[in-house]
Structures are given as structure tokens and as C-alpha cells.
Amino acid sequence: MFLDTSTDTTLLQLGDKKYEYPFGHDLAEKLLQFIHEKLQENNQDWHDITEIEFMSGPGSFTGLRIGATIVNTLANELNIPLYDHHGNQQKQIIPEYDRPANITAPRK
């Protein structure tokens, strides 16, 4: 499985099949369901994933955080290899941001 959440349009690749979807602000809420639906369309389940590659950046701060959380969790729970987009196997993905997060001050 390959996953790229670094842009507004998420890319999921299962084997030779590619799926794109513009989640926008619904990424955190709908990404796992999207992956599950695409696995089912291919008569597969979570345990059919044998390795994961993730586009670890640069890109969208929030998109990378959400995607990294999902691939780290899946790789850990399924006990399968996890790779960054450079092809390096990782214990966990740390996103590569193109700039620091823009965190606003609290309103008080």
C-alpha cells in the first residue's frame, strides 16, 4: 500500500490500482473508511496489506500528520514493514514539513 496525504488530493495505491480523493477538511474523519472501502473493492482486508510506503513530505502540515498517524498505527498493528517515500524502512514515519507550523496565539 502507498499513501500520499501531502496535498489536497489524497492518493492511495493498492497494488497497481490508484485511487485519488479530495478529502479537504474531512481527511481525519474519512481516510480510514476510504482505505477500507478500497480494500473491499479489491476483495481484500487489512491483513492483506503486506507493507506500507508513505509520502512523508514536504507538504500539508495537517495532511502529513494525519497520514503519518494512520500509517504508523497500521504498520504497528499489522506488524508489517513501513517505508518513507525515499524507500527507507522506518520504525515510524516522522513527517518532513516544508516550513514550521503556523500556530496562532490563544485568544485570552
C-alpha positions in Angstrom: 0.0 0.0 0.0 1.2 3.5 -0.8 -0.4 6.6 0.8 0.1 10.3 0.0 -1.7 12.8 2.1 0.7 15.7 1.4 -1.6 17.6 -0.9 -5.3 18.5 -1.1 -6.0 15.3 -3.0 -5.1 12.1 -1.2 -3.5 9.3 -3.3 -3.9 5.7 -2.3 -2.3 2.9 -4.2 -3.2 -0.8 -3.6 -1.0 -3.0 -5.9 -1.3 -1.5 -9.4 -4.6 0.3 -8.7 -4.5 4.1 -7.8 -7.3 6.0 -6.1 -7.5 9.7 -5.6 -9.9 11.7 -3.4 -10.1 15.4 -2.4 -10.9 15.0 1.3 -10.3 18.6 2.2 -11.2 19.1 5.9 -12.7 15.6 6.1 -9.4 13.7 5.9 -9.1 12.7 9.6 -12.7 11.6 9.7 -12.9 9.7 6.5 -9.4 8.4 5.5 -9.6 5.0 7.3 -13.0 4.3 5.9 -11.8 5.2 2.4 -8.9 2.7 2.7 -11.2 0.0 4.0 -13.7 0.6 1.1 -10.9 0.3 -1.5 -9.6 -2.8 0.1 -13.1 -4.4 0.0 -13.5 -3.3 -3.7 -10.4 -5.5 -4.3 -11.7 -8.4 -2.2 -9.0 -7.6 0.4 -8.9 -6.8 4.1 -6.5 -5.1 6.4 -4.4 -8.2 6.9 -3.8 -8.4 3.1 -1.6 -5.3 3.4 2.0 -6.6 3.5 3.9 -3.3 3.6 3.2 0.4 3.6 5.0 3.3 1.8 4.1 6.8 2.8 4.9 10.2 1.1 6.4 11.7 4.2 6.7 15.3 2.8 7.1 18.0 2.2 3.5 19.1 2.1 0.4 20.0 4.0 1.2 20.1 7.8 -2.2 18.6 8.8 -2.4 16.1 5.9 1.0 14.7 6.7 0.2 14.5 10.4 -3.0 12.6 9.8 -1.4 10.3 7.2 1.6 9.6 9.3 -0.6 8.7 12.3 -2.6 6.3 10.2 0.3 4.5 8.5 2.3 4.3 11.8 -0.7 2.7 13.5 -1.5 0.3 10.7 2.2 -0.8 10.3 2.4 -1.3 14.1 -0.9 -3.2 14.5 -0.4 -5.3 11.4 3.3 -5.9 12.2 4.4 -5.0 8.6 7.3 -3.0 7.2 6.9 0.8 6.8 8.8 2.9 4.3 9.2 6.6 3.7 8.9 7.8 0.1 12.7 7.6 -0.2 12.5 3.8 0.2 14.0 3.8 3.6 12.4 1.4 6.1 11.3 3.2 9.3 10.0 2.1 12.7 7.7 5.1 12.4 7.2 7.9 10.0 8.2 11.4 11.1 6.7 13.9 8.6 9.0 16.2 6.6 7.4 19.7 6.7 8.4 22.3 4.2 8.0 25.1 6.9 7.2 25.5 10.6 3.6 25.1 11.7 1.6 28.4 11.8 0.3 28.2 15.4 -1.7 31.2 16.5 -1.7 32.6 20.0 -4.7 31.7 22.2 -7.5 34.3 22.4 -7.4 35.5 26.1 
